[in-house]
């Protein structure tokens, strides 16, 4: 049976329209950090190519372990400094992390084997700075917490504004 993470973890990949608190399990990702506009950055395009190359390489090399659908590309974006007053349309200032979830069986050994295989197939791709979790997991978890705090602050601000407008 083929596993599809989007279907198995609907609360993570297809959230409800109302905010809610969910338990996020520990997960394995391959992640790449970079800077610049993801729509125009050659660095972002290369990162995505490497992420998919590694993800499909891992999948195809390990079919005996698990049949699964490669999960979707995910991303985190932030800007240097404080968000307040920042022009979010100026994407050149973005710092981003592009990542793709991996099955739990993916270890450092499997990751390194996938990097070696991808380097042989596509020698022009730079796989040297791509890190698997758990090393990057703490960074990503911290960004999730920061994003959650920002979202809560923005919601509180909007609630305060709407309370002030009520007669």
Secondary structure, 3 states (H helix, E strand, C coil): CCEEHHHHCHHHHCCCCCCCCCCCCCCEEEEEEEECCCCCCHHHHHHHHHHHHHHHHHHHHCCCCCCEECCCEEEEEEECCCCCCCCCCCHHHEEEEEEEEECCCCCHHHHHHHHHHHHHHCCCCCCCCCEECCCCHHHHHHHHHHHHHHHHHHHHHHHHHHHHHCC
